[in-house]
Amino acid sequence: MPNRNTNTALSLFDDSLPQQQEFLADVLEGLAQPRKTLPCKYFYDERGSQLFEAICETPEYYITRTELGILTQNMEHIANLVGPGCDILEFGSGAGIKIRLLLDGLHDPRSYIPIDISREILESSARTLLEQFPQVQVIPIVGDYHKDIQLPAAFRAQSAHRKLVFFPGSTISNFTPEEAEAFLQRIRALLCEGDGLLIGVDCIKPTHILNAAYNDLAGFTAAFNLNLLQRVEDSFNTNLKTKHFFHHAYFNEAESRIEMHLVSKLDQLIEIEGRHFKFRKGETIHTENSYKYSLEGFGALAQRTGFEISAVWQDPEKLFSLQYLSAR
Ligand SMILES: C[S@@+](CC[C@H](N)C(=O)[O-])C[C@H]1O[C@@H](n2cnc3c(N)ncnc32)[C@H](O)[C@@H]1O
C-alpha cells in the first residue's frame, strides 16, 4: 500500500473559524431575541467536545452505539455501494471513531477530509488516523461548515474519483428542516452524479426514550449545555453566572424535535460587554434542536435535494437509520 501521507507532520487547514468578535456578535444577537437563543455550534470548545464524548458513552444516549452497530453490520454492503478508491469528506468529524470503521471497511479509500469547528479534537483525531491509516491521505480542516470552505483538490467537482460525503451522528438533526434542505443542496453541489452521501438520521420513537437520552442521569448533557454559558462567562466582560441557570431538555412532539434550554433560576439583569439582558425566573435560552425524522419524511427531503435513496439500514429496534444517498 502506498503511504499517501508523505508529510507526516500534521497540517491543519484553518478556514472560516468563528473568532471572538463573531462569537460576541452571535451571543448579543441571540439574547436580544424575544425568545432568547444561542447557536449550538458554540458548544464545541475543548471541554464541550470532551463532554460530548462522555455523553456518547452514557447508557441513555443510544445514538452513537446504535450507529456504530449499523455501520459494522452493513460494512460490506456500504463498501460495495461506494466502490473502490474514493475520496471522503466528513462534516463535524469530532473524535473520528466512526470513520475508522469506514477506512477499514471501504475498498482502498484514497483520502479523508475531516472538517470540524473544534480544533483540539480535530487535531488529536487526525493524528491518530495518520498513524493508523498511512495509506490514506488525511487533510483536516478546522472551520465552520455553515460557511463556504475552500476544499482540497480531491474534493472539487471535476475529480475523476468517486466522492463520498460522510455525515454521521444525526448532526443533520441540529438543523431546522429548511436549513437541512439547504445543507443537503450544498452537499449535492459538491458531488457528481453517482457520488454518495452516507448520513446518520435519528428516528421518531417513544418520548420517554428521547427524553432520557438528553437528560442522562450522570449529568453530562446538563454539563454540556451549561458549558456554553460558561464559555460566555469566561470570554467576555460580564456579570453572568452559569450557576444561575439549569439544563432543561424535552421532546416537542408538535415540532418533532428535542429542544435543549438553559433556564434562569431567578429574575436577573445580565450585562455582557455593556449590553443588558433581562431574565425572568423560569425564562429560557434555547440552545439546540434535534429533529427526529420518519423514513418517509427524510426520504422526501433527500428526493427534493437531488438524491436517490440507495439503501437505508436500521437497528432491530428501529431507533436510528443510516442512509446511503446517491447523487442523481
Ligand atoms: C453531534 S457531534 C457528532 C460528532 C461525530 N460526527 C459523531 O457522529 O459522533 C457534532 C460535531 O460537529 C462539530 N460541529 C458542530 N457545529 C459545527 C460547525 N458549525 N462547523 C463545523 N463543525 C461543527 C462538533 O465539534 C462535533 O464534533
The ligand as a MOL file (V3000), in Angstrom:
LIG
                    3D

  0  0  0     0  0            999 V3000
M  V30 BEGIN CTAB
M  V30 COUNTS 27 29 0 0 0
M  V30 BEGIN ATOM
M  V30 1 C -23.1840 15.7920 17.3040 0
M  V30 2 S -21.4320 15.8810 17.1710 0 CHG=1
M  V30 3 C -21.1270 14.4880 16.0930 0
M  V30 4 C -19.7090 14.0030 16.1260 0
M  V30 5 C -19.4170 12.7730 15.2670 0
M  V30 6 N -19.5840 13.0720 13.8360 0
M  V30 7 C -20.2970 11.6150 15.6400 0
M  V30 8 O -21.0200 11.1360 14.7770 0
M  V30 9 O -20.2560 11.1730 16.7970 0 CHG=-1
M  V30 10 C -21.2320 17.2700 16.1160 0
M  V30 11 C -19.8180 17.5320 15.6620 0
M  V30 12 O -19.8660 18.6130 14.7290 0
M  V30 13 C -18.9540 19.6420 15.1040 0
M  V30 14 N -19.5990 20.9020 14.7290 0
M  V30 15 C -20.7030 21.4650 15.2940 0
M  V30 16 N -21.0310 22.6040 14.6510 0
M  V30 17 C -20.1010 22.7580 13.6620 0
M  V30 18 C -19.9050 23.7500 12.6620 0
M  V30 19 N -20.7280 24.7830 12.5360 0
M  V30 20 N -18.8730 23.5750 11.7960 0
M  V30 21 C -18.0240 22.5100 11.9050 0
M  V30 22 N -18.1680 21.5510 12.8450 0
M  V30 23 C -19.1900 21.6730 13.7120 0
M  V30 24 C -18.7110 19.4650 16.5820 0
M  V30 25 O -17.4630 19.9650 17.0030 0
M  V30 26 C -18.8480 17.9560 16.7560 0
M  V30 27 O -17.6150 17.3150 16.5680 0
M  V30 END ATOM
M  V30 BEGIN BOND
M  V30 1 1 1 2
M  V30 2 1 2 3
M  V30 3 1 2 10
M  V30 4 1 3 4
M  V30 5 1 4 5
M  V30 6 1 5 6
M  V30 7 1 5 7
M  V30 8 2 7 8
M  V30 9 1 7 9
M  V30 10 1 10 11
M  V30 11 1 11 12
M  V30 12 1 11 26
M  V30 13 1 12 13
M  V30 14 1 13 14
M  V30 15 1 13 24
M  V30 16 1 14 15
M  V30 17 1 14 23
M  V30 18 2 15 16
M  V30 19 1 16 17
M  V30 20 1 17 18
M  V30 21 2 17 23
M  V30 22 1 18 19
M  V30 23 2 18 20
M  V30 24 1 20 21
M  V30 25 2 21 22
M  V30 26 1 22 23
M  V30 27 1 24 25
M  V30 28 1 24 26
M  V30 29 1 26 27
M  V30 END BOND
M  V30 END CTAB
M  END
